């Protein structure tokens, strides 16, 4: 009997996530089991580990590089593997919990969800760093990594991959749900009331914290706008927001995905220049970037989600670091209230806002280990469900 044919046994899985903000890694220890009602997840622990300054600078330099040496990329790949191993080991030491399996998203350096011409062929591509063999050897358990390419090989965008977790945790027979993550990039999952998994849609909404953080670093020498205090002091430059929302990405029909390629250094510079033509106050630029994140989410709901969810009561449940930005959350509540949509955070349902994506990659690793599909084709645009990721063993292949 193969592993795919045997009942799935409970596992403790360490999910690791380091996002496009490149500020550090989140570790979630999750007990996952299979019950009659479906998959059951128990979050046992969550820890966040900021990247050392030198490592974060190396990641950001590689993301924005027009040219970089292969030696630099190889070293960064292994250095990230060490950082992931240190984070898992610290979590194990703090909790006395040893995982059976690790699911590591890795650090995205480049993500191109749509086909483009290169060397005579058109194709999509993605690349996440963090050497899984080193992580497996350091911790002594198998590692599932490289989740996105299998979906892309099946015609999908390789993103978003969190919708499986969203469906498992939040599908409701009578309420429609929007699961909005606000990391470096914003992305949402829309689940109609009583929906089957193949009726779920998901897509990136645009910049999340990425532009806000970049402006804070440039204008205030701070890593982020804590609680949205700077934005709250500023004035939203409405012409800049309206012009920004005319960009092609926001009008593009889902599925769609984005990254620093769309909303990184160059985009931030253009937005700041547009703000400076109207106001020289730095807090106005922060208010405008925050409003752009909020308004891009609202427009995504109006354009692509409202018709799907129908007349059912609608909840928006926010996760990611942006859920800690009280100004952003207040503006989002104000924007969605006319749609009859309530706004809360995943904290309210037992998943810390910083932990959700790490929990998602724990679940995806569990799916892969049991040879089960992890993508949601209606969300990524893939032609079919596929098993995601590659397994790196810490020792001999289990029998």
N, C-alpha and C positions, 0 to 999 in steps of 0.2 A: 504494500500500500504506500503511495507517495504522500509527501507532506500535504499536497493540495487536496488529497482525498480524506485526510484525517481531520477530525474536529479541531478547530483552532483552540489551542491551550492558552490560558491566561499568561500574560507576560508583563513585566515591568519594563517599559521602554523610555529611554532618555531622548526627548526631542530637542534638537538644537536649531536655533534660528538666529542668523545675523542678517539684517536687512539692508536696504539701499541707503539708509542713513549712515551705515558703517560705524556706528558708535559702540558696538559691543555685541555680545552673544547672550541670548536667553536660553536657559536650560529648564526643561519641564520633565519631571519624573511622573510617569503616568502608568497606572495599572489598567491594562486593557483586557477585557474578557468578552466572551460571546454568550449571550443569554437568549432565551426564547423570544424576548421582545426585540432583540437586536444587539448591536455592539454597545458595551458599557465601558465608560471611561471614568476613572477616579484619579484626580490630580493629587499626587502625594506630596509634591514639593515643587517650588519654582525659585530659581535664583537668576540674577542678572549680573553680568560681568562686563564692565566697560573695557574696551580695548586699551592697552597702553598707548600713550600718545604717539610713540614712534610707529607702532603697528597701524594705528588709524591713519596716520599721514601716508604710510606706504600704500594702504588700500585706496585711499582717495587719489593719490598720485597715479596709481595704476588704472583706476576708473577713468580718469580724465586725460590719460596720456595719448598724444598723437603718435608717439613712438616710445618704445620701452624695450629693454634688452630681455632676451629669453632667460638669462641668468636671474634677473630681478623677478620675473614671473615665477620661476621655479622655486626661488627662495621664499617668495610670498606664499606660495601654495603650501610649503612645508611649515612655515611659521604659523600660518592659520591652523594647520592640523595640530600643532603644539598648543595653540591657544584654546582650541576646542577641547583637547584632552585635559588641559589644566582646569577648565570650567567644569567638566564632568567630574573630575576627581575631587575638586573642592565641594561640589554638591554632594557627592557620595560621603565625604568626610563629615560634612555638616549634618547629614540626615541619617547616616548609617544604612542607607539603602543602596543596594547594588543592582544596576539594571541588567536585564537579560539581553538587551538589544539597544542599539543607538540608531536614531534617524537624524542625519545631519544634512541640512539644506545646503550648507556652504555659503561662501560670500560671492554674490553675483558681481562679476566684473563687466559683463556685457550681455545684454538681452535684446535680441531682435526677433520679435514675435512674428513679423510679416516677412514673406520672401523678398529678397533683394538680389540684384545682379552682382555676382562676384566671380571673377576668373572664368567667365563664359557660361555660368549656370546661375539660376535663381533658386534661393533656398532661405529658410529661416535658421537661426542658430542662437545658442545660449552658452554661457560658460560660468560655472561656479567653482571657486577655489577652496581648498582645505583638504589636505591629503588624507583620504580615509584609511589607508594602510597604517599610517602612523597613529591615527586615533584608535584603530582596532588593537594595535599592538600595545599602546600605552594603557588602555583600559582593560583589555583582555576579553572583549565581547565583540560579536559581529556588528558591522556598521552598514546601514543602507544609506546611500548617497546618490548624487547625480539624478535627481528625481525628474527634472523637466524634459530632457531630450526624448524620452519614449513617447510622450504626448505629442511633441513636435514632429517626430518621425511619422506619427499617425495623422498628420495634417493639422494639429492643434497649435495654439500659441505658447504652450508650455506654462501658461498662467491664466487665471489664478488656480492654485492647487488646494486652497483652503476650503472650497465649497463642500468637499466630502465631510469634513468636520462640522461645518455649519449645518448641513442637512442632518447629521447624526444627532447634534445637540439641540437644534432649534426648530426643526420642522414641527408644525402645529396643525391640528385638524381644522381649526376655525379662524386662526389669525395668520395674516401674511407677515413675513419677516424680511427685513433688510439687515444684513450683517455687514456693517461698514467698518473696515479696518483703515486706520489712519497711521501708517508708518511713514517712511520716506515718500512712498507713493500711496495714494488712496485707492482702495479697491472695495467693491461690494459684491455680496451674494444676495440674490432676491429669491425668496422661497414663497410661492403662492400658498394660501391656506389649503391644506389637504393635498399638497403636491406630491407626485412621485419624484424620485431622484432625477429622472430624465427631463423634468419640467423646470429644473433650477437653472437660472442664468447667473453669470458672474462676469465681471470685467473691471478693469482699472478705470477710476474716475478722473485721474489727473494727479497733480502734485498733492502730497499730504503735508508732511513736515519738511520736505526737502528744501523748498525755496525759503520757507520761514527760517529754518536753521541756518541756511547759507547767508541770508541777510543779517541775522543776529551775529554771526561770526565776523562778517565784513564791517558792519556798522557799530556793533557794541562789544566786539571781542568776547562774546558769550556763546556757549555751544547751542543754546536754545532759548526760546522765550518762555520762561517758567510761568506756568498758569496763564499765559497770554497777557501778562501785565503790560508789556510794552505796546502790544497791539491795542489794548484797551485805552491807552492814552492817545492813540493816533486817530487820524481821520481817514476813512476809506476813500481812495481816489477812484470814484465810480467809472470815469472814462477809461481808466487803465484796466479795470476788471472787465468791462464790456468788450474792450478790444482784445484782451487775452482770451476770452471765451469764444471769440470768432476763429481761433486757431483750428486747423483741420482735425486734430485729435479729438477735440470735444464734440465735433459734429459726426465723427465716425461711428457707424453702427457697431455694437458688440457682435462677436467677441473682439476685444482689443486689450493690449497690454502696453505698459510704458515703463520707463526707467530713467536713469541719468542721461541716456541718449536724447530723450525728449525734454526733460525738466532739470537738467544739471547746471553746470557752471555758465554755459553760454546763455541759456534761457533766463537764468537769474540776472545776469548782466543786462539783458535786454529789458527785463521787467523793471529793474532799478533805474535804468536810463529813462524809461517812460514815466516813472514816478517823479524823477528829478526835473522833468520838463514842466511839471505842475507844482510840485512842492519840494522844498529842500529839507523838510523835517524828516529825520530818519524814522521816527515812530509812525509817520504816515505810510512809509514803504512797508513797514511790518504789518500795519492794519490792512493794507491793500493785499499783501500776500496771504494773510489769514482769511480775508474775505474771498479771495480767489479759490482757496481750498473749500471753504464752506459753500460758495455759490456753485462750484463745479459739481459738488455732490448733489446739491438741490436740483440742478439742471439734469443730471444723470437720472435722478429719480423721476422727474417730470417726463423726460423724453423716452426713457427705455424701460421703466419699472412700473409706473402707475397703471398702465393699461394691462400689464401682466397680473398685478395683484388684485384688480377688480375692486369690489365694494367691501371686501373683508376688512376688519380692523387691522391697522398697519402699525408695526413696531419697528423702530430703527435701533439696533443694538450696536454700540460703538466699541471698538477695541483698538489696540495699538497705542503708541506714545501720545498721539494727538488727542486721545480721550482724556488726558491729564491737562489739556489746554482749556481752561474754563471759558475763556473768551471765544475760542473756536466752537466749543460745544454750545454755548449760549446762542451764537449766531446761527448754528446749524438747527437748533430747536426753533428759533424764530423763522427760519426759512422753510422748515418742513411742517410747521403747525398748520398753515392753511390747507395742507394736503390731508389733514386729519391724522398725522403721523406722530406718535410719541417717540421720544428719544431717551434712551438710557445707556448704560455701559455694561459690558460683559461682567464687570465686578458684581453686578446685581444678580447674576445667574451663577456665580461661583467660579468663574474663570477670570483671574486677574487680567486686566487689559493688556499688560505687557507679556503675558504668558500664552496667549491664544495661538499665535502662529507656531510657537514651539510645540504646543500640544498637537497642532495639526500635523506636524512632521513626525511626531511619535506615532500617531494613527496611521499615517501613510507608510511608515516603516513596518508597522504591524501587518498592514495589508500586503506589502511586498513579501514579507517573510512567509506569509501563508498563501502566496501566489495568487493574490486577488487584485483586481484592478483598483487603482487609486484616483484616476482622473474622472471628472464629470464632463463628458463630451459636450453637453449643452452649454457648459461654461467656457471651455477652452476652444471649442470649434473642432476638436478631433473627430475623425471619422468613426471611431469605435473606442470602447473602454480598453485600456491597456494596463499591464503591470508596470509600475514605475520604479526606476532606480536600479542601482547595481549593488550587490551584496559583497562586502569584503570581510573575509573570515579572519578571526584572530588566531586560529590554529587549524587543525585538521577539519575537513568538511564534516558536519554532524551526520550521523547515520540515522 
